[in-house]
């Protein structure tokens, strides 16, 4: 005789077992979901939730982008992607530190151009290249180099260089010419972590040495146009022009230009020289200026960072060499 129930009969112990099995499955799913959520949270790169407003100086527009995306464009714009990873990491930390100093939420003062936090003009802030511009530059290496830059930015985990707990003014340049310069000799203010240090291994830098040749007439026009009291004459340049003193870095402290004395920094600007570490030679109707290094020479030398990385130094060692007395710490918003 059949049971009147439409469901088969199950003894009580089987029902309990089924309920227990269902409970264990639900618990397992909950634990797995929690693990997945935690893994996703841990995988999110530090700084991904920070945004930066960037004034694109070539177009005049202001773009808002994530900090990490911006830093990838800065590292790619400021340093060759072929450099060792540890050098790129040092550049990433320097660029992040420089940026944080301009974010109000972190106690920084914005660049202000176009009302933005920072701009893409390297003479004011930092260079920046879009993904498309970098891919065009890199050609067949685009994929590998893009991965390398992401590793440099994400691998430094939101770290910044700090001095006595505060983010530093992380200045950097292409090549120092053998020794970096004290900030006070370039920017007229002493900074304890921006002092001159040796920077070996730069000899194969793109602009370790350069020669710029001017006609005597062009040289005289440039100098007299900048300093009317110089009163240079093409026929007397050998007597009127001489380097008078240098800093320990080799950069020119003072140079005689006819009736005036200028700083090496001033003459560099007037002539468009690669650095203020220069010599001047007058021969006939030509003036040859030979420069050593590229940039203002303060802070981290990018080719020096490359040399240190090739010798086995990691990015923290590189940063602590070029920025005296600093530590590397996580970026933190202003309380």
Secondary structure, DSSP 8 states (H G I E B T S, - for coil): ---SSSS----HHHHHHHHHHHHHHHHHHHHHHHHHHHHHHHHS-TTTT-EEEEEETTTTEEEEEEHHHHHHHHHHHHS-TTS-HHHHHHHHHHHHHHHHTT-GGGT-----GGG-SEES-TTTS-----HHHHHHHHGGGHHHHHHHHHHHHHTTTTEEEEETTEE----EESB-SSB---HHHHHSS--TT----B--S-TTSTTSEEEEEEEHHHHHHHHHHH-TTT---GGGHHHHEEEEEE-TTS-EEEEEETTEEE-HHHHHHHHT-S-S-EEEEEETTEEEEEEESBS---SEEHHHHHHHHHTT--HHHHHHHHSTT-EEEE-----
